[in-house]
Amino acid sequence: MTTENKQRLFPVCTQNELNVLNSKEFVLYQNNRPYFGFVVQKGEEIFAYANNCPHQGRMLQWKPDRFLNKDASKIMCAAHGAMFELHTGICDAGPCVGKQLNSLKCVRENDVIQIIL
């Protein structure tokens, strides 16, 4: 007997919601447990990550839906200022240089951003 591993889509925000700050946090529940994440965009590209800094395991945002530095070029950890590349989630400045955020697969369909799990 084989077990199929089916992927599921979880809508987390609309494109309009993401356009406001270029980042949007979300919570998904699997097996009655919360999974915290966020979506960021750069131009037409979107990226999703678990909301967990590899330095000390803290959530990254400094205010609701605020994950980016002032010029929206990097993801910034509010706790210790670590800076992460938008495209890769790799830390290039701060206390966890070289470590990486856990990326999530995401798609945009009909202006709805969805996480694939």
Sequence and secondary structure as in RCSB ss.txt:
>XXXX:A:sequence
MTTENKQRLFPVCTQNELNVLNSKEFVLYQNNRPYFGFVVQKGEEIFAYANNCPHQGRMLQWKPDRFLNKDASKI
MCAAHGAMFELHTGICDAGPCVGKQLNSLKCVRENDVIQIIL
>XXXX:A:secstr
        EEEEEEHHHHHHHSEEEEEEEETTEEEEEEEEEETTEEEEEES  TTTS    SBTTB B TTSSEE
E TTT  EEETTT BEEESTTTT B  EEEEEEETTEEEEE 
